[in-house]
Amino acid sequence: MYKKSPRNEEPSINEPSVNEPLVNEPSINEPSINEPSINNEPSTNNEPSINNKPNGRTKK
Protein backbone atom coordinates (compact mmCIF):
# COMPACT_ATOMS: atom_id res chain seq x y z
CA MET A 1 0.00 0.00 0.00
CA TYR A 2 2.93 2.31 0.73
CA LYS A 3 4.17 1.66 -2.80
CA LYS A 4 0.90 3.08 -4.16
CA SER A 5 1.68 6.44 -2.55
CA PRO A 6 4.55 7.20 -4.94
CA ARG A 7 2.28 6.12 -7.79
CA ASN A 8 -0.15 8.80 -6.65
CA GLU A 9 2.58 11.39 -6.99
CA GLU A 10 2.75 10.67 -10.73
CA PRO A 11 -0.71 12.16 -11.35
CA SER A 12 0.53 15.05 -9.24
CA ILE A 13 2.81 15.79 -12.18
CA ASN A 14 -0.41 16.65 -14.01
CA GLU A 15 -1.03 19.41 -11.48
CA PRO A 16 1.92 21.47 -12.76
CA SER A 17 -0.05 21.54 -16.00
CA VAL A 18 -2.58 23.60 -14.06
CA ASN A 19 0.30 25.94 -13.25
CA GLU A 20 0.85 26.47 -16.97
CA PRO A 21 -2.53 28.19 -17.42
CA LEU A 22 -1.39 30.35 -14.54
CA VAL A 23 1.10 31.71 -17.06
CA ASN A 24 -1.99 33.10 -18.78
CA GLU A 25 -2.75 35.16 -15.67
CA PRO A 26 0.39 37.27 -16.16
CA SER A 27 -1.19 38.11 -19.51
CA ILE A 28 -3.89 39.80 -17.43
CA ASN A 29 -1.08 41.71 -15.74
CA GLU A 30 -0.09 43.12 -19.13
CA PRO A 31 -3.37 45.04 -19.51
CA SER A 32 -2.75 46.14 -15.93
CA ILE A 33 0.23 48.03 -17.36
CA ASN A 34 -2.35 49.97 -19.36
CA GLU A 35 -4.14 50.98 -16.17
CA PRO A 36 -1.12 52.76 -14.70
CA SER A 37 -0.78 54.58 -18.01
CA ILE A 38 -4.37 55.81 -17.64
CA ASN A 39 -3.75 56.55 -13.98
CA ASN A 40 -0.61 58.49 -14.85
CA GLU A 41 -2.45 60.78 -17.28
CA PRO A 42 -5.27 61.91 -14.96
CA SER A 43 -2.95 61.67 -11.96
CA THR A 44 -0.60 64.16 -13.62
CA ASN A 45 -3.53 66.46 -14.29
CA ASN A 46 -4.98 66.00 -10.84
CA GLU A 47 -1.66 66.31 -9.02
CA PRO A 48 -0.91 69.87 -10.13
CA SER A 49 -4.54 70.82 -9.53
CA ILE A 50 -4.43 69.41 -6.00
CA ASN A 51 -0.96 70.85 -5.48
CA ASN A 52 -2.22 74.27 -6.51
CA LYS A 53 -5.09 74.21 -4.01
CA PRO A 54 -2.96 73.49 -0.92
CA ASN A 55 -0.39 75.94 -2.22
CA GLY A 56 -3.02 78.69 -2.38
CA ARG A 57 -4.13 77.87 1.15
CA THR A 58 -0.56 77.92 2.40
CA LYS A 59 -0.19 81.44 0.98
CA LYS A 60 -3.33 82.52 2.84
N, C-alpha and C positions, 0 to 999 in steps of 0.2 A: 504493500500500500504506500510505503514511503517513496517507492520508486515512481509511483504515479505523480507525485508532487512535481518532480522536475519536468515530467511530461506536460504538466499543466502550465509550466512556465513558457513552453513553446508557443501556445496560443497567445501568451502575453506579448510575444514578439509582434503580434497583429495590432496590439494597442498602439505601439509607436506609429503605426499607419494613421491612427487618429490624431497623432501629433503633427502629421504632415498637413492635414487640412488647417491646422493651427497656423501654418505658414501663410494661409490665406487671410488670417486675421490681420497680420501686419499690413496687408494690402488695404485694410480698412484704416490703418494708421496713416497711409499715404494721403488719402483725402483729408485726414486730420491736419496735414501740413497745409491744406488749403484754408482751413479754419483760421489758423494763426495769421495767415496772409490777410484774411478779411478782418481779423481782430486788430491787425496792425494798422490798417487803413483808418477805420473809425477811431481806433485808440489814439492815433497820431492827431486826429482832428479834435478828439475829445480832450486829450491831454492839455494842449495849449489853451483850450477854452476853459478847462477847470483850473489850469495854472494861472490864467488871467484873473479869474474871479478872486481866488485867495490873495493874489498879488494886490488887487484893488482894495481888498479889505485891510491888508497889512498897511497900505499907504494911509488908510483912514485912521 
